[in-house]
Amino acid sequence: MEGMIYIQYRMKTHPLSDDKINFLLKRVKTCCLATLNADGTPYCTPIHFVYFDGAVYFHGLPKGKKLENIARDPRVSVTVYEMEGLLLDLDKKPCDTNTKYESVIL
């Protein structure tokens, strides 16, 4: 996917195929949209979205902070994820518990 500069180690070692990415984007209906406030601080908003023809369309009011932020600075990030469940450690060590999930960062 274009535009990805920094990615987590696990994403490097377990990337989703393009088919799985498209399936996730078409199946999941909520995401987090990160924009930048005027002072440079992040502003992350949970939103509903539709993925269609290679683009993300989101639902919302025709005005508000996220739209003001986008108009001022179009650099945004969208995170779509779906948690399938917890992977509990067999020795019952909480720190070794993991999560099974799929995610895409745009």
C-alpha positions as CSV (number, residue, x, y, z in Angstrom):
1,M,0.0,0.0,0.0
2,E,1.4,3.4,-0.9
3,G,2.2,6.0,1.7
4,M,3.2,3.6,4.4
5,I,6.5,4.7,5.8
6,Y,6.6,3.4,9.4
7,I,5.0,0.1,10.2
8,Q,5.1,-2.2,13.2
9,Y,7.4,-5.2,13.2
10,R,4.5,-7.7,13.2
11,M,2.9,-5.9,10.2
12,K,6.2,-6.3,8.4
13,T,6.4,-10.0,9.2
14,H,2.7,-10.8,8.7
15,P,1.4,-8.6,5.9
16,L,-2.1,-9.0,4.6
17,S,-2.5,-9.8,0.9
18,D,-4.2,-7.2,-1.3
19,D,-7.2,-9.5,-1.5
20,K,-7.4,-9.7,2.4
21,I,-6.9,-5.9,2.6
22,N,-9.8,-5.3,0.2
23,F,-12.0,-7.9,2.0
24,L,-11.3,-6.2,5.4
25,L,-12.0,-2.7,4.0
26,K,-15.3,-3.9,2.4
27,R,-16.4,-5.9,5.5
28,V,-15.7,-3.5,8.4
29,K,-17.9,-0.4,8.7
30,T,-16.1,1.6,11.4
31,C,-12.6,3.1,11.5
32,C,-10.5,5.8,13.2
33,L,-9.7,8.9,11.3
34,A,-6.7,10.8,12.5
35,T,-6.3,14.5,11.5
36,L,-4.1,17.3,12.8
37,N,-5.3,20.2,14.9
38,A,-4.1,23.7,14.2
39,D,-1.4,23.4,16.9
40,G,-0.2,20.1,15.4
41,T,-1.7,17.8,18.0
42,P,-3.5,14.7,16.7
43,Y,-7.3,14.5,16.7
44,C,-8.6,10.9,16.2
45,T,-12.3,10.4,15.5
46,P,-14.2,7.0,15.3
47,I,-16.3,7.2,12.2
48,H,-18.5,5.1,9.9
49,F,-17.1,4.5,6.4
50,V,-17.6,2.8,3.1
51,Y,-14.8,1.5,0.9
52,F,-15.7,1.7,-2.7
53,D,-13.6,1.7,-5.9
54,G,-10.4,2.2,-4.0
55,A,-11.5,5.1,-1.9
56,V,-12.8,5.6,1.6
57,Y,-16.0,7.6,2.1
58,F,-17.0,8.6,5.6
59,H,-20.3,9.6,7.1
60,G,-20.6,12.7,9.3
61,L,-22.0,16.1,9.7
62,P,-21.2,18.6,6.9
63,K,-19.1,20.7,9.4
64,G,-17.0,20.1,12.5
65,K,-13.5,19.7,13.8
66,K,-12.4,16.8,11.6
67,L,-13.5,18.7,8.5
68,E,-11.9,21.9,9.6
69,N,-8.7,20.0,10.2
70,I,-8.8,18.3,6.8
71,A,-9.5,21.6,5.1
72,R,-6.5,23.2,6.8
73,D,-4.2,20.2,6.5
74,P,-5.2,17.2,4.2
75,R,-2.6,14.8,5.8
76,V,-4.8,12.2,7.5
77,S,-4.5,8.6,8.6
78,V,-7.3,6.0,8.6
79,T,-7.0,2.8,10.7
80,V,-9.4,0.0,10.1
81,Y,-9.2,-3.1,12.3
82,E,-11.2,-6.1,13.4
83,M,-10.4,-8.1,16.5
84,E,-11.1,-11.8,16.2
85,G,-10.3,-12.7,19.8
86,L,-7.7,-13.1,22.5
87,L,-4.9,-15.6,22.3
88,L,-4.5,-16.6,26.0
89,D,-1.2,-17.9,27.2
90,L,-1.3,-21.6,28.1
91,D,0.7,-20.9,31.2
92,K,-1.8,-18.1,32.2
93,K,0.8,-15.3,32.2
94,P,-1.2,-12.1,31.4
95,C,1.8,-10.4,29.8
96,D,2.1,-13.3,27.2
97,T,-1.5,-13.0,26.2
98,N,-1.9,-11.7,22.6
99,T,-4.6,-10.6,20.2
100,K,-5.7,-12.1,16.9
101,Y,-6.7,-9.3,14.6
102,E,-6.4,-7.8,11.2
103,S,-5.8,-4.2,10.5
104,V,-5.1,-1.8,7.7
105,I,-3.6,1.7,8.1
106,L,-4.2,4.1,5.2
